[in-house]
Amino acid sequence: TAVALEGALQAFAKFLPRTVVRVLLRDSTMHTLGMKPVDVAIHFSDIVNFTGISEKLSPSQLVDLVGEYLQEMSAIIISTGGTIDKFIGDAIMAFWNAPDPVRLYGYSAVLAAVRCQERLADLQQQWMSADLPVLRCRVGIHCGCVLVGNYGCTEKMDYTIIGDPVNLASRLEGLNKKYGTTIMISEEVHDSPEVEETF
Protein backbone atom coordinates (compact mmCIF):
# COMPACT_ATOMS: atom_id res chain seq x y z
CA THR A 1 0.00 0.00 0.00
CA ALA A 2 0.96 3.64 -0.30
CA VAL A 3 1.15 3.95 3.49
CA ALA A 4 3.49 0.97 3.76
CA LEU A 5 5.67 2.33 0.97
CA GLU A 6 5.88 5.72 2.65
CA GLY A 7 6.86 4.04 5.92
CA ALA A 8 9.56 2.04 4.16
CA LEU A 9 10.93 5.19 2.52
CA GLN A 10 10.96 7.01 5.87
CA ALA A 11 12.95 4.15 7.39
CA PHE A 12 15.32 4.00 4.40
CA ALA A 13 15.98 7.73 4.73
CA LYS A 14 17.45 7.14 8.20
CA PHE A 15 20.34 5.26 6.60
CA LEU A 16 20.81 7.39 3.49
CA PRO A 17 20.45 11.16 3.04
CA ARG A 18 16.86 11.97 2.12
CA THR A 19 17.99 13.71 -1.08
CA VAL A 20 19.82 10.55 -2.13
CA VAL A 21 16.72 8.43 -1.48
CA ARG A 22 14.67 10.73 -3.72
CA VAL A 23 17.25 10.50 -6.50
CA LEU A 24 17.39 6.70 -6.15
CA LEU A 25 13.66 6.53 -6.81
CA ARG A 26 13.81 8.57 -10.00
CA ASP A 27 17.20 7.56 -11.44
CA SER A 28 18.05 3.87 -11.89
CA THR A 29 21.73 4.67 -12.53
CA MET A 30 22.07 5.69 -8.88
CA HIS A 31 21.86 1.98 -7.94
CA THR A 32 25.28 1.22 -9.44
CA LEU A 33 28.89 2.00 -8.63
CA GLY A 34 30.25 5.10 -10.29
CA MET A 35 31.33 8.68 -9.63
CA LYS A 36 31.40 11.93 -11.58
CA PRO A 37 33.11 15.31 -11.06
CA VAL A 38 30.97 17.97 -9.39
CA ASP A 39 31.78 21.34 -7.80
CA VAL A 40 30.67 21.23 -4.18
CA ALA A 41 31.07 22.95 -0.82
CA ILE A 42 32.48 20.62 1.84
CA HIS A 43 31.89 20.86 5.60
CA PHE A 44 33.94 19.18 8.32
CA SER A 45 33.12 19.76 11.98
CA ASP A 46 34.50 18.22 15.14
CA ILE A 47 33.75 18.45 18.86
CA VAL A 48 36.48 20.18 20.86
CA ASN A 49 38.19 17.89 23.43
CA PHE A 50 35.87 15.01 22.70
CA THR A 51 38.19 12.48 24.34
CA GLY A 52 38.26 14.44 27.60
CA ILE A 53 34.49 14.81 27.61
CA SER A 54 33.91 11.12 26.88
CA GLU A 55 36.00 10.16 29.92
CA LYS A 56 33.65 12.10 32.22
CA LEU A 57 30.44 10.40 31.10
CA SER A 58 28.98 6.92 31.10
CA PRO A 59 28.53 5.34 27.67
CA SER A 60 24.78 5.98 27.71
CA GLN A 61 25.23 9.60 28.80
CA LEU A 62 27.79 10.13 26.03
CA VAL A 63 25.51 8.63 23.38
CA ASP A 64 22.61 10.84 24.52
CA LEU A 65 24.68 14.04 24.63
CA VAL A 66 26.46 13.53 21.33
CA GLY A 67 23.23 12.26 19.77
CA GLU A 68 21.48 15.51 20.64
CA TYR A 69 24.39 17.51 19.21
CA LEU A 70 24.46 15.51 15.96
CA GLN A 71 20.67 15.76 15.58
CA GLU A 72 20.61 19.53 15.97
CA MET A 73 23.62 20.21 13.74
CA SER A 74 22.44 17.80 11.05
CA ALA A 75 18.99 19.37 10.93
CA ILE A 76 20.55 22.76 10.17
CA ILE A 77 22.83 21.33 7.48
CA ILE A 78 19.91 19.56 5.79
CA SER A 79 17.67 22.65 6.04
CA THR A 80 20.21 24.64 3.98
CA GLY A 81 20.37 22.02 1.23
CA GLY A 82 23.32 20.04 2.56
CA THR A 83 23.83 16.30 2.29
CA ILE A 84 25.17 14.49 5.34
CA ASP A 85 27.97 12.28 4.03
CA LYS A 86 28.86 10.51 7.26
CA PHE A 87 29.45 10.75 10.99
CA ILE A 88 33.03 9.93 11.93
CA GLY A 89 32.78 9.44 15.66
CA ASP A 90 31.86 12.94 16.83
CA ALA A 91 32.72 14.56 13.49
CA ILE A 92 30.27 15.53 10.75
CA MET A 93 31.17 15.47 7.06
CA ALA A 94 28.67 17.09 4.71
CA PHE A 95 28.50 18.69 1.29
CA TRP A 96 26.30 20.93 -0.85
CA ASN A 97 25.40 20.75 -4.57
CA ALA A 98 24.91 16.99 -4.87
CA PRO A 99 22.90 14.94 -5.50
CA ASP A 100 20.56 17.90 -6.05
CA PRO A 101 22.00 21.22 -7.27
CA VAL A 102 22.29 24.10 -4.79
CA ARG A 103 22.70 27.42 -6.59
CA LEU A 104 24.68 29.23 -3.87
CA TYR A 105 26.37 26.18 -2.40
CA GLY A 106 29.33 28.06 -0.87
CA TYR A 107 27.01 30.57 0.76
CA SER A 108 24.71 27.79 1.98
CA ALA A 109 27.61 25.95 3.63
CA VAL A 110 28.75 29.09 5.48
CA LEU A 111 25.18 29.91 6.49
CA ALA A 112 24.81 26.42 7.93
CA ALA A 113 28.05 26.75 9.91
CA VAL A 114 26.97 30.10 11.39
CA ARG A 115 23.55 28.75 12.30
CA CYS A 116 25.13 25.65 13.85
CA GLN A 117 27.29 27.81 16.12
CA GLU A 118 24.26 29.91 17.07
CA ARG A 119 22.21 26.83 17.90
CA LEU A 120 25.14 25.35 19.78
CA ALA A 121 25.27 28.44 22.00
CA ASP A 122 21.64 27.77 22.99
CA LEU A 123 22.38 24.11 23.67
CA GLN A 124 25.39 25.04 25.79
CA GLN A 125 23.12 26.96 28.16
CA GLN A 126 20.82 23.95 28.46
CA TRP A 127 23.72 21.59 29.13
CA MET A 128 25.14 23.91 31.80
CA SER A 129 21.76 24.03 33.52
CA ALA A 130 21.61 20.22 33.45
CA ASP A 131 25.17 19.98 34.83
CA LEU A 132 26.38 18.29 31.64
CA PRO A 133 29.65 18.89 29.79
CA VAL A 134 29.41 21.81 27.38
CA LEU A 135 30.16 20.79 23.81
CA ARG A 136 31.95 23.17 21.45
CA CYS A 137 32.78 22.53 17.82
CA ARG A 138 35.07 23.76 15.08
CA VAL A 139 34.11 23.87 11.40
CA GLY A 140 36.17 23.87 8.20
CA ILE A 141 34.63 24.67 4.80
CA HIS A 142 36.14 24.46 1.33
CA CYS A 143 34.76 24.56 -2.23
CA GLY A 144 36.21 22.49 -5.05
CA CYS A 145 35.66 19.86 -7.71
CA VAL A 146 35.39 16.34 -6.28
CA LEU A 147 34.19 12.95 -7.44
CA VAL A 148 30.63 12.32 -6.28
CA GLY A 149 28.72 9.07 -6.41
CA ASN A 150 28.57 5.49 -5.22
CA TYR A 151 31.90 4.22 -3.94
CA GLY A 152 32.75 0.76 -2.62
CA CYS A 153 31.72 -2.65 -3.95
CA THR A 154 28.56 -4.22 -5.34
CA GLU A 155 27.61 -5.63 -1.91
CA LYS A 156 28.20 -2.38 0.03
CA MET A 157 28.41 1.08 -1.45
CA ASP A 158 28.35 4.58 -0.01
CA TYR A 159 27.12 7.75 -1.68
CA THR A 160 30.09 10.00 -0.92
CA ILE A 161 32.69 12.42 -2.24
CA ILE A 162 36.44 11.92 -2.70
CA GLY A 163 39.30 14.18 -3.77
CA ASP A 164 41.86 16.67 -2.51
CA PRO A 165 39.23 19.33 -1.66
CA VAL A 166 37.82 16.95 0.95
CA ASN A 167 41.22 16.73 2.66
CA LEU A 168 41.60 20.52 2.60
CA ALA A 169 38.23 21.04 4.29
CA SER A 170 39.32 18.63 7.02
CA ARG A 171 42.63 20.46 7.49
CA LEU A 172 40.83 23.80 7.74
CA GLU A 173 38.74 22.41 10.57
CA GLY A 174 41.91 21.42 12.41
CA LEU A 175 43.53 24.84 11.88
CA ASN A 176 40.81 26.47 13.97
CA LYS A 177 42.65 25.18 17.05
CA LYS A 178 45.82 27.04 16.10
CA TYR A 179 44.05 30.36 15.52
CA GLY A 180 41.43 30.11 18.28
CA THR A 181 38.53 30.26 15.82
CA THR A 182 35.35 28.24 15.42
CA ILE A 183 34.75 28.52 11.65
CA MET A 184 37.47 28.59 9.00
CA ILE A 185 36.76 28.91 5.28
CA SER A 186 39.07 28.72 2.29
CA GLU A 187 39.68 31.51 -0.20
CA GLU A 188 37.47 29.64 -2.67
CA VAL A 189 34.56 29.80 -0.23
CA HIS A 190 35.25 33.45 0.58
CA ASP A 191 35.11 34.28 -3.13
CA SER A 192 31.83 32.40 -3.66
CA PRO A 193 28.77 34.52 -4.58
CA GLU A 194 27.11 36.28 -1.62
CA VAL A 195 29.61 35.05 1.00
CA GLU A 196 31.72 38.18 1.53
CA GLU A 197 28.68 40.45 1.13
CA THR A 198 26.71 38.57 3.79
CA PHE A 199 29.25 37.42 6.36
C-alpha positions as CSV (number, residue, x, y, z in Angstrom):
1,T,0.0,0.0,0.0
2,A,1.0,3.6,-0.3
3,V,1.2,3.9,3.5
4,A,3.5,1.0,3.8
5,L,5.7,2.3,1.0
6,E,5.9,5.7,2.7
7,G,6.9,4.0,5.9
8,A,9.6,2.0,4.2
9,L,10.9,5.2,2.5
10,Q,11.0,7.0,5.9
11,A,13.0,4.1,7.4
12,F,15.3,4.0,4.4
13,A,16.0,7.7,4.7
14,K,17.5,7.1,8.2
15,F,20.3,5.3,6.6
16,L,20.8,7.4,3.5
17,P,20.4,11.2,3.0
18,R,16.9,12.0,2.1
19,T,18.0,13.7,-1.1
20,V,19.8,10.6,-2.1
21,V,16.7,8.4,-1.5
22,R,14.7,10.7,-3.7
23,V,17.3,10.5,-6.5
24,L,17.4,6.7,-6.1
25,L,13.7,6.5,-6.8
26,R,13.8,8.6,-10.0
27,D,17.2,7.6,-11.4
28,S,18.0,3.9,-11.9
29,T,21.7,4.7,-12.5
30,M,22.1,5.7,-8.9
31,H,21.9,2.0,-7.9
32,T,25.3,1.2,-9.4
33,L,28.9,2.0,-8.6
34,G,30.3,5.1,-10.3
35,M,31.3,8.7,-9.6
36,K,31.4,11.9,-11.6
37,P,33.1,15.3,-11.1
38,V,31.0,18.0,-9.4
39,D,31.8,21.3,-7.8
40,V,30.7,21.2,-4.2
41,A,31.1,22.9,-0.8
42,I,32.5,20.6,1.8
43,H,31.9,20.9,5.6
44,F,33.9,19.2,8.3
45,S,33.1,19.8,12.0
46,D,34.5,18.2,15.1
47,I,33.7,18.5,18.9
48,V,36.5,20.2,20.9
49,N,38.2,17.9,23.4
50,F,35.9,15.0,22.7
51,T,38.2,12.5,24.3
52,G,38.3,14.4,27.6
53,I,34.5,14.8,27.6
54,S,33.9,11.1,26.9
55,E,36.0,10.2,29.9
56,K,33.7,12.1,32.2
57,L,30.4,10.4,31.1
58,S,29.0,6.9,31.1
59,P,28.5,5.3,27.7
60,S,24.8,6.0,27.7
61,Q,25.2,9.6,28.8
62,L,27.8,10.1,26.0
63,V,25.5,8.6,23.4
64,D,22.6,10.8,24.5
65,L,24.7,14.0,24.6
66,V,26.5,13.5,21.3
67,G,23.2,12.3,19.8
68,E,21.5,15.5,20.6
69,Y,24.4,17.5,19.2
70,L,24.5,15.5,16.0
71,Q,20.7,15.8,15.6
72,E,20.6,19.5,16.0
73,M,23.6,20.2,13.7
74,S,22.4,17.8,11.0
75,A,19.0,19.4,10.9
76,I,20.5,22.8,10.2
77,I,22.8,21.3,7.5
78,I,19.9,19.6,5.8
79,S,17.7,22.6,6.0
80,T,20.2,24.6,4.0
81,G,20.4,22.0,1.2
82,G,23.3,20.0,2.6
83,T,23.8,16.3,2.3
84,I,25.2,14.5,5.3
85,D,28.0,12.3,4.0
86,K,28.9,10.5,7.3
87,F,29.5,10.8,11.0
88,I,33.0,9.9,11.9
89,G,32.8,9.4,15.7
90,D,31.9,12.9,16.8
91,A,32.7,14.6,13.5
92,I,30.3,15.5,10.7
93,M,31.2,15.5,7.1
94,A,28.7,17.1,4.7
95,F,28.5,18.7,1.3
96,W,26.3,20.9,-0.9
97,N,25.4,20.7,-4.6
98,A,24.9,17.0,-4.9
99,P,22.9,14.9,-5.5
100,D,20.6,17.9,-6.0
101,P,22.0,21.2,-7.3
102,V,22.3,24.1,-4.8
103,R,22.7,27.4,-6.6
104,L,24.7,29.2,-3.9
105,Y,26.4,26.2,-2.4
106,G,29.3,28.1,-0.9
107,Y,27.0,30.6,0.8
108,S,24.7,27.8,2.0
109,A,27.6,26.0,3.6
110,V,28.7,29.1,5.5
111,L,25.2,29.9,6.5
112,A,24.8,26.4,7.9
113,A,28.0,26.8,9.9
114,V,27.0,30.1,11.4
115,R,23.5,28.8,12.3
116,C,25.1,25.6,13.8
117,Q,27.3,27.8,16.1
118,E,24.3,29.9,17.1
119,R,22.2,26.8,17.9
120,L,25.1,25.3,19.8
121,A,25.3,28.4,22.0
122,D,21.6,27.8,23.0
123,L,22.4,24.1,23.7
124,Q,25.4,25.0,25.8
125,Q,23.1,27.0,28.2
126,Q,20.8,24.0,28.5
127,W,23.7,21.6,29.1
128,M,25.1,23.9,31.8
129,S,21.8,24.0,33.5
130,A,21.6,20.2,33.5
131,D,25.2,20.0,34.8
132,L,26.4,18.3,31.6
133,P,29.6,18.9,29.8
134,V,29.4,21.8,27.4
135,L,30.2,20.8,23.8
136,R,31.9,23.2,21.4
137,C,32.8,22.5,17.8
138,R,35.1,23.8,15.1
139,V,34.1,23.9,11.4
140,G,36.2,23.9,8.2
141,I,34.6,24.7,4.8
142,H,36.1,24.5,1.3
143,C,34.8,24.6,-2.2
144,G,36.2,22.5,-5.1
145,C,35.7,19.9,-7.7
146,V,35.4,16.3,-6.3
147,L,34.2,13.0,-7.4
148,V,30.6,12.3,-6.3
149,G,28.7,9.1,-6.4
150,N,28.6,5.5,-5.2
151,Y,31.9,4.2,-3.9
152,G,32.7,0.8,-2.6
153,C,31.7,-2.6,-3.9
154,T,28.6,-4.2,-5.3
155,E,27.6,-5.6,-1.9
156,K,28.2,-2.4,0.0
157,M,28.4,1.1,-1.5
158,D,28.4,4.6,0.0
159,Y,27.1,7.8,-1.7
160,T,30.1,10.0,-0.9
161,I,32.7,12.4,-2.2
162,I,36.4,11.9,-2.7
163,G,39.3,14.2,-3.8
164,D,41.9,16.7,-2.5
165,P,39.2,19.3,-1.7
166,V,37.8,17.0,1.0
167,N,41.2,16.7,2.7
168,L,41.6,20.5,2.6
169,A,38.2,21.0,4.3
170,S,39.3,18.6,7.0
171,R,42.6,20.5,7.5
172,L,40.8,23.8,7.7
173,E,38.7,22.4,10.6
174,G,41.9,21.4,12.4
175,L,43.5,24.8,11.9
176,N,40.8,26.5,14.0
177,K,42.6,25.2,17.0
178,K,45.8,27.0,16.1
179,Y,44.0,30.4,15.5
180,G,41.4,30.1,18.3
181,T,38.5,30.3,15.8
182,T,35.3,28.2,15.4
183,I,34.7,28.5,11.6
184,M,37.5,28.6,9.0
185,I,36.8,28.9,5.3
186,S,39.1,28.7,2.3
187,E,39.7,31.5,-0.2
188,E,37.5,29.6,-2.7
189,V,34.6,29.8,-0.2
190,H,35.3,33.4,0.6
191,D,35.1,34.3,-3.1
192,S,31.8,32.4,-3.7
193,P,28.8,34.5,-4.6
194,E,27.1,36.3,-1.6
195,V,29.6,35.0,1.0
196,E,31.7,38.2,1.5
197,E,28.7,40.4,1.1
198,T,26.7,38.6,3.8
199,F,29.2,37.4,6.4
